[in-house]
Amino acid sequence: MPPDTISAVCTAAGEGAVGIVRISGPVSAQIAGKIFKAQNGLSLAAAGSHKMLYGHIYDQDKIIDEVFCVYMRAPRSYTTEDVVEIHCHGGRMALGKVLALTRAHGARLAWPGEFTQRAFLNGRIDLTQAEAVMSIIRAGSEAALRQAVYQQEGLLSFEIKTMRAKLKEMLTRVEAALDYPEEDLEQPSAAEWIALLTEVGCQADRLLNTAPAGRVIKDGLRAVIAGKPNVGKSSLLNSLAGYDAAIVTEMAGTTRDSIEQELFFADMPLILVDTAGVRETADKIEKIGIEKSLAKMRRADLLLFVLDGSEPLDADDRFLLTNFPGKPCLILINKSDLPARTARAEVKALTGCAEQDMINISVKDKSGWPVFQARLRQKAGGAGALLAEGVCVQEQRHAELLAKAAASLRDALAAARAGLPPDCLLIDCENAFYELGRITGETVSDEILREIFSRFCLGK
């Protein structure tokens, strides 16, 4: 790290009771000492580390604010450097003036994420723990917060480092035997290779299998409500949202554009998208809305097909049900409060969906709601323990690197089972070792680091 000292406001923008200016670097205490005077006359250094002092911030002889100030000596700080935090009143002017004074006396304005980046580069945390900081800040649900805390505590790092350690031990044995043939070192046997690659590969696959649920926990499930006009799509959105987010009328084609609503359903973050009804139409504007609907459906994590259960299927229903093969879906046969005329057998034949994915509901009287709620949760990949227990892979970057590592491990295992010599396995094993190291930051490039930390808040 450069030997400079940085400062930034590390509390949220806007007015508040308290705002904090953080300084980190070798001359943090000296900078703070030039602008802070304790009521008891002690200097920050004399007061000792991690002692909160009451006093005032001065611009020369002029009092700027009444504050608390704490000095945290290296390495017992967030960045492992000398850190000073000045706890001011949370007004924009007071914080701005205090920050300006720190810069006037030698601090540089921190880049976004630079405090956490220094913590990583100084070895206090690894890259997965650094990324977890922003996940904690942005957590929108209890499950998301819990997973972010697991990651910050190092549960994901432990899994990755365990796999790397096993690979490293085997790679070291092979490379030593290849580099020093005169020592007649024993090469790992084929059985040892197969056992190791099977164990590490299963561990990688298990982690990778948590990625869909992890992404839903972090970002929410994107569920698109689809169907022809007047089957109850907007009514379903309004029922789930708890208020009239979409206009509902008896006139077909009321919804011309998609409406997105973020909410919690079954303790799960849900991004619900109401779309224009899909049907044959000559209306130019409605056609544009239908094209947007089809595009939203292609990008959805889950499709909620809504059918009018009081009517038999028609050509528009059949078009929708047969044009998204393989896409996870629930078939909601609405208007169960009316006599049923939709043939479930025909729906099943058209879609090939499981019986439990066809749910009779009534948006009007909420019948079928508990069954719908339970199945929606399962479709999110979070039924039971997966949402609540153990660490999940939440970052897309982690999932992509794990997938590369798992693929290399499978190739190495296939080579081992084919009886190829150990040096033929080295490339795939080294690739897996490298990709796993990119997750924790042990083999990450400067470019990737800049890209990751640029997403952080200023002051974090």
N, C-alpha and C positions, 0 to 999 in steps of 0.2 A: 504494500500500500504506500502511496505517497505520504511523506511525513507532515502533511498539512493538517490543520484542525478545521472541522466542519461544524456548521450549526444550521438548525431549521426549527420551525414550529412543528411539534409532533402531535398536536391535538387537532381535532376536526375544524375545518373552516367555519366561520360564523361566530355569533355571540354565545358565550357560555359562562358559567360561574368561574371556571378555572381554565387557563391555557398554559401549555408548557413549551418552553424553548429548550431544546437539547443541544449541547455542545460536546463534541467528541474529538479527541486528538491530544497530542503531547502537551499543548499549552492551554488546555481547557481551563484549568484552575487559574492560570495567570490572566486569561481574558476575563473570566467571571470576576476575578478579584479587582479588576479595574472599574467595574460598573456596579458591583454589589457591596453593600456595607451592612454587616450584621448588627442587630440591635445591641447585642452583648459585647460588641467590639472584637470578637474573634474573627480571624481569617478562616477561609475554607480549609486551608492546609492544617491550621492549628486545631480546628474543630475535629478533624479526623474523618476517615472515610465513612460514607453512608450515614452521616449525621445531618438531620434537617435543621437549618438555621433560619430564623425569622429576621427580616430586615427590609431594605429598600434598594431599588435600582436607581442609580444616579446617572444623569448626563452632565458631567462636570459637577456643579453644585446644585443642580436642579433635580428634585425627586420626580421620577417617572412613574413608579408603581411600588406598592407594598407587596412583598413577595416572600415565599419560602425558597430556599436554595439548598441543594444537596450535591455533595461532591463524592463521586464513586471512583476510587483509585483502581487503576489497572492491576491485575486482570479481572477484578470482580465487578464487571460491568457488562452491559448488553453487547458492546462491541469488543470487549476485552481491553480497550484503551481507557485512558483517563476520560471520564464523562462527568459533566455538570448539567443538572437540570434546574431550570428556573421556573417556579410555579407562580405565574402571574394571574391577574384577573383576566377573564377570557374575552375581552373586547378586542376588536380588530386593531384599533389604534395602539393600545397598550402592548400587544404582542408584536405588532410591526415595529414599534419603536425599540423594544428590547432586542429583537432580532437584528435590527439595523446597528445597534450599539455593539453587539457581538462581532459583526462584520467590520465595523469601524476599527475595532481593536485587534483584528488579525484573523478572524475566522472566515472561511469560505462557505458560501451557501451550498448545502448538501444537494446532491443529485437525488432524484426519486429512488428510494430503496437503498441509499448508500450506507445507512447505519447497519441495516441487516446484511448488506454485502460485505461490510467490514467484519461483522461477526462471523460470516462464512469464511472469508479469506484468512482471518486470524485463527480459524480452527475451532471456534466455540460450538458451531453447529455445522451440519452438512447441508447440501443443497435441498434435499427433500424437507428438512426442518425449516430452512429459510422460506421455501415456497408455502409451507404450512402457515406462516405468519399471516399472509394475505388471505388464506382460506379461513382463518379464524376471524379476521376483520370482516370478511364478506359473508360469513355463514348466515344463511337465512332460515335455518331450522335447527332443532336440537340435535338431530342426527348428523347434519353437516358440521356443526360445531364439535360434536364428539369425535368424528372422523379426523377433523383438522387437528384436534388436541392429540389424538393417537399418533398422527404423523409428526407433530412437533416433538412429542416425547421420544421419538425415534423407533417406533414399532415397525414402520416400513423400512427404515434404514437397517434395522437389525436383520430383517428378512433378506434384503439385498446383499448386505455385507457377509451374511452367513453363506450365501450361494457363492460369492466371489472367493471367500476363504477356502471353500472346498475345491473350487476350480484351481485356485492358485497353488494349493498343495500338490495337486496332480501335475500341473504344468511345470512346477519347479522340479519335480522328480524326473519328468521326461527330458526337460532341457538340460538338466545336470548330466543325465546319462548320455545325451547326444553330444554335449560340449566336452565331456571328459571320458571318451571311450576307453582310455588306458586304465581308468579306475575300476572298470568292470562293474559299474553300478547296475543294480537290478531295475529293469523297466517294469512299470505297472502291467499286470496281466490283463488279458482281454476281459476276464470276469470282473476285475476291479474297475476297468473303464466302463463297462456296461452298468455296473451297480452305481457308480458315481453319476454318470450321465442320466440314468433313469431317475435317481433321487433329485438331482438339481433341476432336471427338466420338469418333473412333477411339481416341484416347488414353484417354478416359474409359471407353469400353466395354471396352478391354483390361484396365484396372485392375479394373473391376467384375467381369469374368469370373474374376478370381483370388479373389473373395470366398468362394465355396464351399470351395475348398481351404484358404484362409486360416483360415476358421472351424474347419475340421476340425483343422488344425495347432494352433490355439490351444485349442479346447475339446474336441476329440476327436470321432470319428464315433459317433453313436448308432445302433447296429445292434440290431434286435429279432429274436430267434429265434422263428419262428412255425411252427405245424404242429399236426396233431391229436395226441392222446396217444400216447406210446410209439413215436415215430418217431426218437428220439435227440436231442431238443432239449437236455435237461439234460446228456446225455453230451457233446454238442458244447461246451456252456459249460464243463464240467469240463476237457475236453481243451485248450481255448484258455486257460483260467485256470491250468492246471498243477496243480490240486488239486481236491478234491471240494467245490465251492462249492454244488452243488445235490444233493438226494437223488435217487438213481437206483434204481428198482425195476422189476420186471416188471408191477406193478399200474398200470393206466391211471388217469390223473387224480391222480398223486402231487403234482405242482406245482399248488398252489391260488392262489398269488399270484406276482407277478413278482419276479425276483431280478436285481439289477444288480451288475455286476462291472467295475471299471476295470482295464484292462491294456494292454500294448503288443503289437501284432501287426503283423508286417512293418514294424517301425520306426515304427508309427503309433499314436497314442493312440486307444483303442477303448473305448467304453462299451457293454458287451454286456448285453442284457436278455433273460433267459430268461422265457418267459411260460407261463401255464397252457395246456394243450392245448385247442384249439377243437373242439368236437363237440356234437351234440345230447345233452342230459342233463337229468334231472329233479332232480338234486342242487342244492339251493338255494345252498350255499356254492360249489360248482364253477361255477355260473352266474355268480356275482359275479366269480370269478376270470377267467372267459372274457370278461366285459364289460370288465374291466380290460385284458385282453390286446388286445382290439380297439382300445381307446383308445390303448394304447402303440404299436400298429402304425400308427395314423393319424399319430402324432407322430414316427415314426422317420425318420432320415435314410436308412436302408437296411433293407430287410427280407431276412432270411435264411430263406426257406421251406425247411423240412426235410420231405422225403418218404421214406417207407419203400420203397426201391427193390426190395425182395423181394416187394412186394404191388402189385396194380393200384390205380389211383386209385379212391377212393370219394367219396361225397357230401360228406364233411367236407373232403377235399382240394380238391375242385372249388370249394366255397364260398370257401375261403381264396384260392385262386389267381385267382379272378375278381372279388374284391371290393375290390381295391386298384389300380385302373388308374392308370398313370402314375407309381406309386411306384417308385423305384429298388430293384431286388431281385436276389438271386441265388437260384437254385433248386438246393438241395443234395440230390441223390438219394443218400441214405444207404444203408448196408449193401451196398456194392458187393462185399463179400466173399462175399455170397450170390447165388444165381441171380437174374438181373434179370427183373422182371415188370412194372415201371412203363414205360408207353409214352411215350418222349420226345416223339414226334410229338403225342400228345394234350396233354402239358404245354405244348408250344410253341403249339398251337392255342388253348388256354385263356388263355394269358398274353400271347402275342405277343412273348415275350422272345427275345433273340438266342441263337444256339446256344452261344456261349461263356459265357453266363450260366447254363447248365444244366450242373452239374458233378457227376460221379460221385465220391463220397467214401465212405470207411469210417472212422467215428469210432473203430472198434475197432482197426484196424491202420494208420491214418493214410494210407491210399492216397488219392491225389488231393489231398493237402495242398498241395504246391507250386503246383498250378494254382489252387486255392482262394485261397491267399495272394496270388498275383499279381493275380488278378481283384478281390479285395477291395481291394487297394491302388489299382487303377485306378478302382474305383467311388467311392473317397474323393476322386477328383479329383487324386490326387497321384502318378500314375505318371510316372516319368521326372523331368524337370527341374523341374516345377512345385513339388514339395515342397522341392527343394534349392536352386534358383537363383532370383534375383530377388526383389523385394519383393512380398508378397501383402497384400491388404486383409484384416485380421483382425478389426477392430472392426465390430460391427453398425451403430454410429453412422456410421462412414465409408461403409459400403456403402449405407445409406439416403440419405445426402447425395449420394454419387456418382450414384445412380440418379436423383435429382431433377435434378441438373445435366445428366446425359446426356439425359434427357427434354426439357429446355429446349433443349439444343443441337440435338436432332432437329427440334423445332418450328421453331427459327430456320432450320435448313438447308432445311426444306420451304418456308418462306416465301421464302427467297432463291432457291430454284429456281423458285418460282412468279412471280418477278419483282417482288415487293413492294418498296416503297421502304425505304431503310435504317432510317428511324425506326420502321418496323413490326417490325424485327428487334431493336430495342434492349431491349424488355422481357424477351424470352426470354434474350438474351445477359447482361443484368444479373442475371437470376435465377440463371443458371448461375454467373456470377462470384461472386455472394453465397453460394450453396450450397457452392462449393469453398472459399471463405474460412472457412466454418463448420468445415470439417475441420481446418484448420491453426490456427484460433482468431483469424483476422484480422477476422472479422465475427461472433464468437460472443457470446451474451448472458451476463450475470452468472448467470442462473438455470441455464444449461447448465454453466457453470464450476463452480458449487457442486455440482451433481449429479455431475459427473465426479470431482472431487477428494474428494468424500465417500466414494468407494469405496476410497480409498487407505488404507494403514496409518498408524497414529499414529506420527509420527516420520519419515515419508518426504516 
